[in-house]
Amino acid sequence: MSRGSSSQSGGLFESGKRAVDSIVELALVRLELFTSEIAGEKMRVFDALLQATLGLVLLGLALVGVMGFAVLLFWEGYRLVAVGALTIIFAACGAGLLFRARNLLRGSAGGPFALTIGELQRDREGLRPASEMVPAPSPATATTTAPSPAPHGK
């Protein structure tokens, strides 16, 4: 009698260990995903700030160019065309970088950590008891009421 109960408790203990091991492994995978998303968010913000900084520098150069353009406007020669073209190029590049930085800071459609949140929601759904889960009827079963044919084979 004691032998059966000890093997039963050992089996229960081993089953509990496996369950805890599975939970820890699941938590580690989710933590790795979370750290990966943090690294991605950090790189996205760094790229946006770098582009914003470069955009502001180029817009500053464009402002200097506009002032130089106004001064050179009264001089003769082709210096006017060169300064005007550089001013337009710097202004366009600066505005483009600022626009791109703004789009980078807006983030992705799901927001930060969308993958981790999605996986945690799937885990939560998987841990719910079967009595709470109500399967949605599929379109194929909702439209057909005839029983499926029995397989042919002996």
C-alpha positions as CSV (number, residue, x, y, z in Angstrom):
1,M,0.0,0.0,0.0
2,S,2.7,2.4,1.0
3,R,4.6,1.5,-2.1
4,G,1.7,2.5,-4.4
5,S,1.1,5.7,-2.6
6,S,4.8,6.7,-2.8
7,S,5.0,6.0,-6.5
8,Q,1.8,8.0,-6.9
9,S,3.1,10.9,-4.9
10,G,6.4,10.7,-6.8
11,G,4.4,10.8,-10.0
12,L,2.5,13.8,-8.7
13,F,5.7,15.4,-7.6
14,E,7.3,14.8,-11.0
15,S,4.2,16.1,-12.7
16,G,4.3,19.3,-10.6
17,K,8.0,19.7,-11.4
18,R,7.2,19.5,-15.1
19,A,4.4,22.0,-14.8
20,V,6.6,24.5,-12.9
21,D,9.4,23.9,-15.4
22,S,7.0,24.6,-18.3
23,I,5.8,27.8,-16.6
24,V,9.3,29.0,-16.0
25,E,10.3,28.2,-19.6
26,L,7.3,30.0,-20.9
27,A,8.1,33.0,-18.7
28,L,11.7,33.0,-20.0
29,V,10.6,33.0,-23.6
30,R,8.2,35.9,-22.9
31,L,11.0,37.8,-21.1
32,E,13.3,37.3,-24.1
33,L,10.7,38.6,-26.4
34,F,10.1,41.6,-24.1
35,T,13.8,42.4,-24.0
36,S,14.0,42.1,-27.8
37,E,11.2,44.6,-28.1
38,I,12.8,47.0,-25.7
39,A,16.0,46.9,-27.8
40,G,13.9,47.6,-30.9
41,E,12.2,50.5,-29.2
42,K,15.5,51.9,-28.0
43,M,16.9,51.8,-31.6
44,R,13.8,53.4,-33.0
45,V,13.9,56.3,-30.6
46,F,17.7,56.7,-31.1
47,D,17.2,56.8,-34.9
48,A,14.4,59.3,-34.6
49,L,16.4,61.6,-32.3
50,L,19.5,61.4,-34.6
51,Q,17.4,62.2,-37.6
52,A,15.7,65.1,-35.8
53,T,19.1,66.5,-34.7
54,L,20.4,66.3,-38.3
55,G,17.2,67.9,-39.6
56,L,17.6,70.8,-37.2
57,V,21.2,71.3,-38.1
58,L,20.3,71.3,-41.8
59,L,17.5,73.7,-41.3
60,G,19.9,76.0,-39.4
61,L,22.3,75.8,-42.3
62,A,19.3,76.7,-44.6
63,L,18.6,79.8,-42.4
64,V,22.2,80.9,-42.8
65,G,21.9,80.3,-46.5
66,V,18.8,82.4,-46.7
67,M,20.6,85.2,-45.0
68,G,23.6,84.8,-47.3
69,F,21.2,84.7,-50.2
70,A,19.7,88.0,-49.2
71,V,23.1,89.6,-48.9
72,L,24.3,88.2,-52.2
73,L,21.1,89.2,-54.0
74,F,22.6,92.5,-54.7
75,W,26.0,91.2,-56.0
76,E,26.6,90.3,-59.6
77,G,27.5,86.9,-61.1
78,Y,26.3,83.3,-60.5
79,R,27.0,83.3,-56.7
80,L,23.3,84.0,-56.3
81,V,22.2,80.8,-58.0
82,A,24.8,78.7,-56.1
83,V,23.7,80.0,-52.7
84,G,20.0,79.7,-53.6
85,A,20.4,76.1,-54.7
86,L,22.3,75.1,-51.6
87,T,19.7,76.8,-49.4
88,I,16.9,74.9,-51.1
89,I,18.8,71.6,-50.8
90,F,19.5,72.0,-47.1
91,A,16.0,73.1,-46.4
92,A,14.5,70.1,-48.3
93,C,16.8,67.6,-46.6
94,G,16.2,69.1,-43.1
95,A,12.4,69.1,-43.6
96,G,12.5,65.5,-44.9
97,L,14.5,64.3,-41.9
98,L,12.2,66.0,-39.4
99,F,9.2,64.5,-41.1
100,R,10.8,61.0,-41.0
101,A,11.8,61.4,-37.3
102,R,8.2,62.4,-36.5
103,N,6.9,59.2,-38.2
104,L,9.5,57.1,-36.4
105,L,8.4,58.5,-33.0
106,R,4.7,57.7,-33.8
107,G,5.7,54.0,-33.6
108,S,4.1,50.9,-35.1
109,A,0.4,50.2,-35.4
110,G,0.3,47.9,-32.4
111,G,2.3,50.2,-30.2
112,P,5.3,49.3,-28.2
113,F,5.6,45.7,-26.9
114,A,2.6,44.6,-29.1
115,L,4.2,41.2,-29.7
116,T,4.7,40.5,-26.0
117,I,1.2,41.6,-25.2
118,G,-0.2,39.4,-27.9
119,E,1.7,36.4,-26.8
120,L,0.6,36.9,-23.2
121,Q,-3.0,37.2,-24.2
122,R,-2.7,33.9,-26.2
123,D,-1.1,32.3,-23.1
124,R,-4.0,33.6,-21.0
125,E,-6.5,32.2,-23.4
126,G,-4.7,28.8,-23.3
127,L,-4.8,28.7,-19.5
128,R,-8.6,29.2,-19.3
129,P,-10.7,26.2,-18.4
130,A,-12.5,24.5,-21.3
131,S,-15.9,25.4,-19.7
132,E,-15.2,29.1,-20.1
133,M,-14.1,28.8,-23.7
134,V,-17.0,29.0,-26.2
135,P,-15.8,28.1,-29.7
136,A,-17.2,30.3,-32.4
137,P,-19.1,28.4,-35.0
138,S,-17.2,28.1,-38.2
139,P,-18.9,29.2,-41.5
140,A,-18.7,25.6,-42.8
141,T,-20.6,24.1,-39.8
142,A,-23.1,26.9,-39.6
143,T,-24.3,26.5,-43.2
144,T,-24.3,22.7,-43.5
145,T,-26.5,20.5,-41.2
146,A,-26.0,17.2,-43.0
147,P,-23.8,14.7,-41.2
148,S,-20.4,14.0,-42.7
149,P,-20.1,10.7,-44.6
150,A,-18.5,7.8,-42.8
151,P,-15.0,6.8,-44.0
152,H,-14.9,3.8,-46.3
153,G,-12.3,1.3,-45.3
154,K,-12.0,-2.0,-43.5
